[in-house]
Amino acid sequence: MDVDLIFRIAGIGIIVAVLNQVLTRAERPEQAMMTTLAGIIVVAMMMISEISNLFDTVRQVFGLL
């Protein structure tokens, strides 16, 4: 896992938090919730590929191919 991935996830979190606050203050809680949900989905998609790489590495190490 690269440090770059951690910084990307942190950047997405900061952007989503700011957008959430702006939309909440503008009395648009539905859009704030959808923005937060979209951020979670984006980060989950990024993590799925990394978890897949982890499982592939474990299979190779233990010779389970």
mmCIF file of the N, C-alpha and C atoms, coordinates in Angstrom:
data_MODEL
# 
_entry.id   MODEL 
# 
loop_
_atom_site.group_PDB 
_atom_site.id 
_atom_site.type_symbol 
_atom_site.label_atom_id 
_atom_site.label_alt_id 
_atom_site.label_comp_id 
_atom_site.label_asym_id 
_atom_site.label_entity_id 
_atom_site.label_seq_id 
_atom_site.pdbx_PDB_ins_code 
_atom_site.Cartn_x 
_atom_site.Cartn_y 
_atom_site.Cartn_z 
_atom_site.occupancy 
_atom_site.B_iso_or_equiv 
_atom_site.pdbx_formal_charge 
_atom_site.auth_seq_id 
_atom_site.auth_comp_id 
_atom_site.auth_asym_id 
_atom_site.auth_atom_id 
_atom_site.pdbx_PDB_model_num 
ATOM 1   N N  . MET A 1 1  ? 0.854   -1.167  0.000  1.00 0.00 ? 1  MET A N  1 
ATOM 2   C CA . MET A 1 1  ? 0.000   0.000   0.000  1.00 0.00 ? 1  MET A CA 1 
ATOM 3   C C  . MET A 1 1  ? 0.904   1.236   0.000  1.00 0.00 ? 1  MET A C  1 
ATOM 4   N N  . ASP A 1 2  ? 0.615   2.142   -0.879 1.00 0.00 ? 2  ASP A N  1 
ATOM 5   C CA . ASP A 1 2  ? 1.408   3.350   -0.994 1.00 0.00 ? 2  ASP A CA 1 
ATOM 6   C C  . ASP A 1 2  ? 0.885   4.438   -0.065 1.00 0.00 ? 2  ASP A C  1 
ATOM 7   N N  . VAL A 1 3  ? 1.784   5.357   0.260  1.00 0.00 ? 3  VAL A N  1 
ATOM 8   C CA . VAL A 1 3  ? 1.392   6.525   1.042  1.00 0.00 ? 3  VAL A CA 1 
ATOM 9   C C  . VAL A 1 3  ? 0.471   7.406   0.206  1.00 0.00 ? 3  VAL A C  1 
ATOM 10  N N  . ASP A 1 4  ? 0.645   7.330   -1.114 1.00 0.00 ? 4  ASP A N  1 
ATOM 11  C CA . ASP A 1 4  ? -0.198  8.106   -2.032 1.00 0.00 ? 4  ASP A CA 1 
ATOM 12  C C  . ASP A 1 4  ? -1.674  7.751   -1.861 1.00 0.00 ? 4  ASP A C  1 
ATOM 13  N N  . LEU A 1 5  ? -1.966  6.487   -1.648 1.00 0.00 ? 5  LEU A N  1 
ATOM 14  C CA . LEU A 1 5  ? -3.349  6.053   -1.442 1.00 0.00 ? 5  LEU A CA 1 
ATOM 15  C C  . LEU A 1 5  ? -3.932  6.681   -0.180 1.00 0.00 ? 5  LEU A C  1 
ATOM 16  N N  . ILE A 1 6  ? -3.137  6.737   0.878  1.00 0.00 ? 6  ILE A N  1 
ATOM 17  C CA . ILE A 1 6  ? -3.607  7.331   2.121  1.00 0.00 ? 6  ILE A CA 1 
ATOM 18  C C  . ILE A 1 6  ? -3.905  8.811   1.929  1.00 0.00 ? 6  ILE A C  1 
ATOM 19  N N  . PHE A 1 7  ? -3.032  9.503   1.191  1.00 0.00 ? 7  PHE A N  1 
ATOM 20  C CA . PHE A 1 7  ? -3.255  10.922  0.941  1.00 0.00 ? 7  PHE A CA 1 
ATOM 21  C C  . PHE A 1 7  ? -4.488  11.153  0.070  1.00 0.00 ? 7  PHE A C  1 
ATOM 22  N N  . ARG A 1 8  ? -4.716  10.270  -0.911 1.00 0.00 ? 8  ARG A N  1 
ATOM 23  C CA . ARG A 1 8  ? -5.916  10.416  -1.745 1.00 0.00 ? 8  ARG A CA 1 
ATOM 24  C C  . ARG A 1 8  ? -7.181  10.231  -0.920 1.00 0.00 ? 8  ARG A C  1 
ATOM 25  N N  . ILE A 1 9  ? -7.182  9.230   -0.033 1.00 0.00 ? 9  ILE A N  1 
ATOM 26  C CA . ILE A 1 9  ? -8.350  8.988   0.814  1.00 0.00 ? 9  ILE A CA 1 
ATOM 27  C C  . ILE A 1 9  ? -8.568  10.163  1.757  1.00 0.00 ? 9  ILE A C  1 
ATOM 28  N N  . ALA A 1 10 ? -7.485  10.691  2.319  1.00 0.00 ? 10 ALA A N  1 
ATOM 29  C CA . ALA A 1 10 ? -7.608  11.846  3.213  1.00 0.00 ? 10 ALA A CA 1 
ATOM 30  C C  . ALA A 1 10 ? -8.118  13.066  2.454  1.00 0.00 ? 10 ALA A C  1 
ATOM 31  N N  . GLY A 1 11 ? -7.641  13.263  1.236  1.00 0.00 ? 11 GLY A N  1 
ATOM 32  C CA . GLY A 1 11 ? -8.113  14.392  0.425  1.00 0.00 ? 11 GLY A CA 1 
ATOM 33  C C  . GLY A 1 11 ? -9.586  14.287  0.109  1.00 0.00 ? 11 GLY A C  1 
ATOM 34  N N  . ILE A 1 12 ? -10.030 13.093  -0.237 1.00 0.00 ? 12 ILE A N  1 
ATOM 35  C CA . ILE A 1 12 ? -11.455 12.887  -0.506 1.00 0.00 ? 12 ILE A CA 1 
ATOM 36  C C  . ILE A 1 12 ? -12.269 13.158  0.761  1.00 0.00 ? 12 ILE A C  1 
ATOM 37  N N  . GLY A 1 13 ? -11.758 12.706  1.898  1.00 0.00 ? 13 GLY A N  1 
ATOM 38  C CA . GLY A 1 13 ? -12.459 12.941  3.163  1.00 0.00 ? 13 GLY A CA 1 
ATOM 39  C C  . GLY A 1 13 ? -12.587 14.415  3.489  1.00 0.00 ? 13 GLY A C  1 
ATOM 40  N N  . ILE A 1 14 ? -11.519 15.175  3.251  1.00 0.00 ? 14 ILE A N  1 
ATOM 41  C CA . ILE A 1 14 ? -11.566 16.614  3.524  1.00 0.00 ? 14 ILE A CA 1 
ATOM 42  C C  . ILE A 1 14 ? -12.550 17.308  2.592  1.00 0.00 ? 14 ILE A C  1 
ATOM 43  N N  . ILE A 1 15 ? -12.506 16.965  1.313  1.00 0.00 ? 15 ILE A N  1 
ATOM 44  C CA . ILE A 1 15 ? -13.426 17.587  0.345  1.00 0.00 ? 15 ILE A CA 1 
ATOM 45  C C  . ILE A 1 15 ? -14.872 17.272  0.694  1.00 0.00 ? 15 ILE A C  1 
ATOM 46  N N  . VAL A 1 16 ? -15.140 16.013  1.026  1.00 0.00 ? 16 VAL A N  1 
ATOM 47  C CA . VAL A 1 16 ? -16.505 15.611  1.367  1.00 0.00 ? 16 VAL A CA 1 
ATOM 48  C C  . VAL A 1 16 ? -16.966 16.319  2.647  1.00 0.00 ? 16 VAL A C  1 
ATOM 49  N N  . ALA A 1 17 ? -16.077 16.447  3.629  1.00 0.00 ? 17 ALA A N  1 
ATOM 50  C CA . ALA A 1 17 ? -16.450 17.120  4.871  1.00 0.00 ? 17 ALA A CA 1 
ATOM 51  C C  . ALA A 1 17 ? -16.788 18.592  4.630  1.00 0.00 ? 17 ALA A C  1 
ATOM 52  N N  . VAL A 1 18 ? -15.987 19.258  3.802  1.00 0.00 ? 18 VAL A N  1 
ATOM 53  C CA . VAL A 1 18 ? -16.257 20.661  3.504  1.00 0.00 ? 18 VAL A CA 1 
ATOM 54  C C  . VAL A 1 18 ? -17.575 20.812  2.754  1.00 0.00 ? 18 VAL A C  1 
ATOM 55  N N  . LEU A 1 19 ? -17.777 19.974  1.732  1.00 0.00 ? 19 LEU A N  1 
ATOM 56  C CA . LEU A 1 19 ? -19.039 20.032  0.984  1.00 0.00 ? 19 LEU A CA 1 
ATOM 57  C C  . LEU A 1 19 ? -20.232 19.742  1.881  1.00 0.00 ? 19 LEU A C  1 
ATOM 58  N N  . ASN A 1 20 ? -20.065 18.793  2.790  1.00 0.00 ? 20 ASN A N  1 
ATOM 59  C CA . ASN A 1 20 ? -21.143 18.455  3.711  1.00 0.00 ? 20 ASN A CA 1 
ATOM 60  C C  . ASN A 1 20 ? -21.503 19.660  4.579  1.00 0.00 ? 20 ASN A C  1 
ATOM 61  N N  . GLN A 1 21 ? -20.512 20.342  5.108  1.00 0.00 ? 21 GLN A N  1 
ATOM 62  C CA . GLN A 1 21 ? -20.761 21.513  5.944  1.00 0.00 ? 21 GLN A CA 1 
ATOM 63  C C  . GLN A 1 21 ? -21.423 22.639  5.145  1.00 0.00 ? 21 GLN A C  1 
ATOM 64  N N  . VAL A 1 22 ? -20.930 22.874  3.932  1.00 0.00 ? 22 VAL A N  1 
ATOM 65  C CA . VAL A 1 22 ? -21.505 23.939  3.103  1.00 0.00 ? 22 VAL A CA 1 
ATOM 66  C C  . VAL A 1 22 ? -22.961 23.646  2.779  1.00 0.00 ? 22 VAL A C  1 
ATOM 67  N N  . LEU A 1 23 ? -23.232 22.414  2.393  1.00 0.00 ? 23 LEU A N  1 
ATOM 68  C CA . LEU A 1 23 ? -24.609 22.060  2.034  1.00 0.00 ? 23 LEU A CA 1 
ATOM 69  C C  . LEU A 1 23 ? -25.529 22.049  3.258  1.00 0.00 ? 23 LEU A C  1 
ATOM 70  N N  . THR A 1 24 ? -25.010 21.649  4.398  1.00 0.00 ? 24 THR A N  1 
ATOM 71  C CA . THR A 1 24 ? -25.829 21.662  5.609  1.00 0.00 ? 24 THR A CA 1 
ATOM 72  C C  . THR A 1 24 ? -26.177 23.095  6.006  1.00 0.00 ? 24 THR A C  1 
ATOM 73  N N  . ARG A 1 25 ? -25.213 23.986  5.912  1.00 0.00 ? 25 ARG A N  1 
ATOM 74  C CA . ARG A 1 25 ? -25.462 25.395  6.254  1.00 0.00 ? 25 ARG A CA 1 
ATOM 75  C C  . ARG A 1 25 ? -26.397 26.065  5.243  1.00 0.00 ? 25 ARG A C  1 
ATOM 76  N N  . ALA A 1 26 ? -26.422 25.543  4.008  1.00 0.00 ? 26 ALA A N  1 
ATOM 77  C CA . ALA A 1 26 ? -27.323 26.092  2.988  1.00 0.00 ? 26 ALA A CA 1 
ATOM 78  C C  . ALA A 1 26 ? -28.700 25.441  3.064  1.00 0.00 ? 26 ALA A C  1 
ATOM 79  N N  . GLU A 1 27 ? -28.927 24.698  4.145  1.00 0.00 ? 27 GLU A N  1 
ATOM 80  C CA . GLU A 1 27 ? -30.202 24.017  4.391  1.00 0.00 ? 27 GLU A CA 1 
ATOM 81  C C  . GLU A 1 27 ? -30.570 23.055  3.270  1.00 0.00 ? 27 GLU A C  1 
ATOM 82  N N  . ARG A 1 28 ? -29.590 22.272  2.862  1.00 0.00 ? 28 ARG A N  1 
ATOM 83  C CA . ARG A 1 28 ? -29.792 21.215  1.871  1.00 0.00 ? 28 ARG A CA 1 
ATOM 84  C C  . ARG A 1 28 ? -29.252 19.897  2.433  1.00 0.00 ? 28 ARG A C  1 
ATOM 85  N N  . PRO A 1 29 ? -29.920 19.364  3.450  1.00 0.00 ? 29 PRO A N  1 
ATOM 86  C CA . PRO A 1 29 ? -29.388 18.151  4.088  1.00 0.00 ? 29 PRO A CA 1 
ATOM 87  C C  . PRO A 1 29 ? -29.428 16.910  3.192  1.00 0.00 ? 29 PRO A C  1 
ATOM 88  N N  . GLU A 1 30 ? -30.368 16.869  2.245  1.00 0.00 ? 30 GLU A N  1 
ATOM 89  C CA . GLU A 1 30 ? -30.440 15.716  1.356  1.00 0.00 ? 30 GLU A CA 1 
ATOM 90  C C  . GLU A 1 30 ? -29.203 15.646  0.463  1.00 0.00 ? 30 GLU A C  1 
ATOM 91  N N  . GLN A 1 31 ? -28.815 16.797  -0.099 1.00 0.00 ? 31 GLN A N  1 
ATOM 92  C CA . GLN A 1 31 ? -27.631 16.818  -0.951 1.00 0.00 ? 31 GLN A CA 1 
ATOM 93  C C  . GLN A 1 31 ? -26.371 16.563  -0.125 1.00 0.00 ? 31 GLN A C  1 
ATOM 94  N N  . ALA A 1 32 ? -26.341 17.025  1.120  1.00 0.00 ? 32 ALA A N  1 
ATOM 95  C CA . ALA A 1 32 ? -25.198 16.773  1.992  1.00 0.00 ? 32 ALA A CA 1 
ATOM 96  C C  . ALA A 1 32 ? -25.052 15.278  2.250  1.00 0.00 ? 32 ALA A C  1 
ATOM 97  N N  . MET A 1 33 ? -26.173 14.611  2.488  1.00 0.00 ? 33 MET A N  1 
ATOM 98  C CA . MET A 1 33 ? -26.136 13.165  2.715  1.00 0.00 ? 33 MET A CA 1 
ATOM 99  C C  . MET A 1 33 ? -25.690 12.420  1.465  1.00 0.00 ? 33 MET A C  1 
ATOM 100 N N  . MET A 1 34 ? -26.176 12.846  0.313  1.00 0.00 ? 34 MET A N  1 
ATOM 101 C CA . MET A 1 34 ? -25.783 12.189  -0.943 1.00 0.00 ? 34 MET A CA 1 
ATOM 102 C C  . MET A 1 34 ? -24.303 12.403  -1.241 1.00 0.00 ? 34 MET A C  1 
ATOM 103 N N  . THR A 1 35 ? -23.777 13.578  -0.911 1.00 0.00 ? 35 THR A N  1 
ATOM 104 C CA . THR A 1 35 ? -22.351 13.845  -1.106 1.00 0.00 ? 35 THR A CA 1 
ATOM 105 C C  . THR A 1 35 ? -21.512 12.944  -0.211 1.00 0.00 ? 35 THR A C  1 
ATOM 106 N N  . THR A 1 36 ? -21.921 12.802  1.026  1.00 0.00 ? 36 THR A N  1 
ATOM 107 C CA . THR A 1 36 ? -21.209 11.927  1.950  1.00 0.00 ? 36 THR A CA 1 
ATOM 108 C C  . THR A 1 36 ? -21.254 10.485  1.471  1.00 0.00 ? 36 THR A C  1 
ATOM 109 N N  . LEU A 1 37 ? -22.399 10.053  1.010  1.00 0.00 ? 37 LEU A N  1 
ATOM 110 C CA . LEU A 1 37 ? -22.545 8.689   0.504  1.00 0.00 ? 37 LEU A CA 1 
ATOM 111 C C  . LEU A 1 37 ? -21.683 8.459   -0.727 1.00 0.00 ? 37 LEU A C  1 
ATOM 112 N N  . ALA A 1 38 ? -21.629 9.439   -1.614 1.00 0.00 ? 38 ALA A N  1 
ATOM 113 C CA . ALA A 1 38 ? -20.788 9.322   -2.806 1.00 0.00 ? 38 ALA A CA 1 
ATOM 114 C C  . ALA A 1 38 ? -19.312 9.234   -2.424 1.00 0.00 ? 38 ALA A C  1 
ATOM 115 N N  . GLY A 1 39 ? -18.894 10.002  -1.422 1.00 0.00 ? 39 GLY A N  1 
ATOM 116 C CA . GLY A 1 39 ? -17.512 9.934   -0.959 1.00 0.00 ? 39 GLY A CA 1 
ATOM 117 C C  . GLY A 1 39 ? -17.169 8.571   -0.394 1.00 0.00 ? 39 GLY A C  1 
ATOM 118 N N  . ILE A 1 40 ? -18.083 8.000   0.365  1.00 0.00 ? 40 ILE A N  1 
ATOM 119 C CA . ILE A 1 40 ? -17.859 6.666   0.933  1.00 0.00 ? 40 ILE A CA 1 
ATOM 120 C C  . ILE A 1 40 ? -17.754 5.630   -0.176 1.00 0.00 ? 40 ILE A C  1 
ATOM 121 N N  . ILE A 1 41 ? -18.589 5.743   -1.188 1.00 0.00 ? 41 ILE A N  1 
ATOM 122 C CA . ILE A 1 41 ? -18.558 4.785   -2.296 1.00 0.00 ? 41 ILE A CA 1 
ATOM 123 C C  . ILE A 1 41 ? -17.248 4.893   -3.078 1.00 0.00 ? 41 ILE A C  1 
ATOM 124 N N  . VAL A 1 42 ? -16.794 6.118   -3.311 1.00 0.00 ? 42 VAL A N  1 
ATOM 125 C CA . VAL A 1 42 ? -15.530 6.306   -4.040 1.00 0.00 ? 42 VAL A CA 1 
ATOM 126 C C  . VAL A 1 42 ? -14.367 5.687   -3.271 1.00 0.00 ? 42 VAL A C  1 
ATOM 127 N N  . VAL A 1 43 ? -14.302 5.928   -1.971 1.00 0.00 ? 43 VAL A N  1 
ATOM 128 C CA . VAL A 1 43 ? -13.224 5.366   -1.161 1.00 0.00 ? 43 VAL A CA 1 
ATOM 129 C C  . VAL A 1 43 ? -13.340 3.844   -1.102 1.00 0.00 ? 43 VAL A C  1 
ATOM 130 N N  . ALA A 1 44 ? -14.541 3.320   -1.010 1.00 0.00 ? 44 ALA A N  1 
ATOM 131 C CA . ALA A 1 44 ? -14.724 1.867   -0.990 1.00 0.00 ? 44 ALA A CA 1 
ATOM 132 C C  . ALA A 1 44 ? -14.256 1.238   -2.296 1.00 0.00 ? 44 ALA A C  1 
ATOM 133 N N  . MET A 1 45 ? -14.525 1.893   -3.417 1.00 0.00 ? 45 MET A N  1 
ATOM 134 C CA . MET A 1 45 ? -14.057 1.366   -4.704 1.00 0.00 ? 45 MET A CA 1 
ATOM 135 C C  . MET A 1 45 ? -12.533 1.369   -4.777 1.00 0.00 ? 45 MET A C  1 
ATOM 136 N N  . MET A 1 46 ? -11.905 2.392   -4.219 1.00 0.00 ? 46 MET A N  1 
ATOM 137 C CA . MET A 1 46 ? -10.448 2.431   -4.188 1.00 0.00 ? 46 MET A CA 1 
ATOM 138 C C  . MET A 1 46 ? -9.899  1.303   -3.317 1.00 0.00 ? 46 MET A C  1 
ATOM 139 N N  . MET A 1 47 ? -10.553 1.025   -2.221 1.00 0.00 ? 47 MET A N  1 
ATOM 140 C CA . MET A 1 47 ? -10.079 -0.008  -1.300 1.00 0.00 ? 47 MET A CA 1 
ATOM 141 C C  . MET A 1 47 ? -10.319 -1.411  -1.844 1.00 0.00 ? 47 MET A C  1 
ATOM 142 N N  . ILE A 1 48 ? -11.350 -1.600  -2.647 1.00 0.00 ? 48 ILE A N  1 
ATOM 143 C CA . ILE A 1 48 ? -11.634 -2.921  -3.207 1.00 0.00 ? 48 ILE A CA 1 
ATOM 144 C C  . ILE A 1 48 ? -10.477 -3.402  -4.076 1.00 0.00 ? 48 ILE A C  1 
ATOM 145 N N  . SER A 1 49 ? -9.913  -2.509  -4.885 1.00 0.00 ? 49 SER A N  1 
ATOM 146 C CA . SER A 1 49 ? -8.792  -2.916  -5.730 1.00 0.00 ? 49 SER A CA 1 
ATOM 147 C C  . SER A 1 49 ? -7.567  -3.261  -4.885 1.00 0.00 ? 49 SER A C  1 
ATOM 148 N N  . GLU A 1 50 ? -7.336  -2.519  -3.803 1.00 0.00 ? 50 GLU A N  1 
ATOM 149 C CA . GLU A 1 50 ? -6.195  -2.812  -2.938 1.00 0.00 ? 50 GLU A CA 1 
ATOM 150 C C  . GLU A 1 50 ? -6.389  -4.134  -2.201 1.00 0.00 ? 50 GLU A C  1 
ATOM 151 N N  . ILE A 1 51 ? -7.598  -4.414  -1.760 1.00 0.00 ? 51 ILE A N  1 
ATOM 152 C CA . ILE A 1 51 ? -7.873  -5.682  -1.076 1.00 0.00 ? 51 ILE A CA 1 
ATOM 153 C C  . ILE A 1 51 ? -7.720  -6.839  -2.050 1.00 0.00 ? 51 ILE A C  1 
ATOM 154 N N  . SER A 1 52 ? -8.128  -6.646  -3.290 1.00 0.00 ? 52 SER A N  1 
ATOM 155 C CA . SER A 1 52 ? -7.945  -7.671  -4.314 1.00 0.00 ? 52 SER A CA 1 
ATOM 156 C C  . SER A 1 52 ? -6.465  -7.968  -4.523 1.00 0.00 ? 52 SER A C  1 
ATOM 157 N N  . ASN A 1 53 ? -5.647  -6.928  -4.581 1.00 0.00 ? 53 ASN A N  1 
ATOM 158 C CA . ASN A 1 53 ? -4.197  -7.124  -4.711 1.00 0.00 ? 53 ASN A CA 1 
ATOM 159 C C  . ASN A 1 53 ? -3.634  -7.866  -3.508 1.00 0.00 ? 53 ASN A C  1 
ATOM 160 N N  . LEU A 1 54 ? -4.146  -7.578  -2.316 1.00 0.00 ? 54 LEU A N  1 
ATOM 161 C CA . LEU A 1 54 ? -3.695  -8.275  -1.111 1.00 0.00 ? 54 LEU A CA 1 
ATOM 162 C C  . LEU A 1 54 ? -4.005  -9.762  -1.192 1.00 0.00 ? 54 LEU A C  1 
ATOM 163 N N  . PHE A 1 55 ? -5.222  -10.102 -1.604 1.00 0.00 ? 55 PHE A N  1 
ATOM 164 C CA . PHE A 1 55 ? -5.588  -11.514 -1.712 1.00 0.00 ? 55 PHE A CA 1 
ATOM 165 C C  . PHE A 1 55 ? -4.760  -12.228 -2.771 1.00 0.00 ? 55 PHE A C  1 
ATOM 166 N N  . ASP A 1 56 ? -4.470  -11.563 -3.881 1.00 0.00 ? 56 ASP A N  1 
ATOM 167 C CA . ASP A 1 56 ? -3.618  -12.157 -4.910 1.00 0.00 ? 56 ASP A CA 1 
ATOM 168 C C  . ASP A 1 56 ? -2.221  -12.429 -4.375 1.00 0.00 ? 56 ASP A C  1 
ATOM 169 N N  . THR A 1 57 ? -1.691  -11.508 -3.602 1.00 0.00 ? 57 THR A N  1 
ATOM 170 C CA . THR A 1 57 ? -0.363  -11.688 -3.013 1.00 0.00 ? 57 THR A CA 1 
ATOM 171 C C  . THR A 1 57 ? -0.360  -12.843 -2.021 1.00 0.00 ? 57 THR A C  1 
ATOM 172 N N  . VAL A 1 58 ? -1.403  -12.956 -1.204 1.00 0.00 ? 58 VAL A N  1 
ATOM 173 C CA . VAL A 1 58 ? -1.486  -14.053 -0.235 1.00 0.00 ? 58 VAL A CA 1 
ATOM 174 C C  . VAL A 1 58 ? -1.569  -15.390 -0.963 1.00 0.00 ? 58 VAL A C  1 
ATOM 175 N N  . ARG A 1 59 ? -2.333  -15.452 -2.048 1.00 0.00 ? 59 ARG A N  1 
ATOM 176 C CA . ARG A 1 59 ? -2.419  -16.690 -2.836 1.00 0.00 ? 59 ARG A CA 1 
ATOM 177 C C  . ARG A 1 59 ? -1.059  -17.078 -3.412 1.00 0.00 ? 59 ARG A C  1 
ATOM 178 N N  . GLN A 1 60 ? -0.322  -16.097 -3.905 1.00 0.00 ? 60 GLN A N  1 
ATOM 179 C CA . GLN A 1 60 ? 0.993   -16.387 -4.469 1.00 0.00 ? 60 GLN A CA 1 
ATOM 180 C C  . GLN A 1 60 ? 1.975   -16.847 -3.401 1.00 0.00 ? 60 GLN A C  1 
ATOM 181 N N  . VAL A 1 61 ? 1.929   -16.220 -2.233 1.00 0.00 ? 61 VAL A N  1 
ATOM 182 C CA . VAL A 1 61 ? 2.860   -16.577 -1.168 1.00 0.00 ? 61 VAL A CA 1 
ATOM 183 C C  . VAL A 1 61 ? 2.615   -18.003 -0.702 1.00 0.00 ? 61 VAL A C  1 
ATOM 184 N N  . PHE A 1 62 ? 1.384   -18.409 -0.549 1.00 0.00 ? 62 PHE A N  1 
ATOM 185 C CA . PHE A 1 62 ? 1.069   -19.734 -0.071 1.00 0.00 ? 62 PHE A CA 1 
ATOM 186 C C  . PHE A 1 62 ? 0.865   -20.761 -1.190 1.00 0.00 ? 62 PHE A C  1 
ATOM 187 N N  . GLY A 1 63 ? 1.037   -20.342 -2.426 1.00 0.00 ? 63 GLY A N  1 
ATOM 188 C CA . GLY A 1 63 ? 0.942   -21.258 -3.561 1.00 0.00 ? 63 GLY A CA 1 
ATOM 189 C C  . GLY A 1 63 ? -0.458  -21.819 -3.762 1.00 0.00 ? 63 GLY A C  1 
ATOM 190 N N  . LEU A 1 64 ? -1.460  -21.016 -3.600 1.00 0.00 ? 64 LEU A N  1 
ATOM 191 C CA . LEU A 1 64 ? -2.841  -21.481 -3.717 1.00 0.00 ? 64 LEU A CA 1 
ATOM 192 C C  . LEU A 1 64 ? -3.418  -21.259 -5.112 1.00 0.00 ? 64 LEU A C  1 
ATOM 193 N N  . LEU A 1 65 ? -2.580  -20.965 -6.086 1.00 0.00 ? 65 LEU A N  1 
ATOM 194 C CA . LEU A 1 65 ? -3.088  -20.696 -7.440 1.00 0.00 ? 65 LEU A CA 1 
ATOM 195 C C  . LEU A 1 65 ? -3.513  -21.938 -8.124 1.00 0.00 ? 65 LEU A C  1 
# 
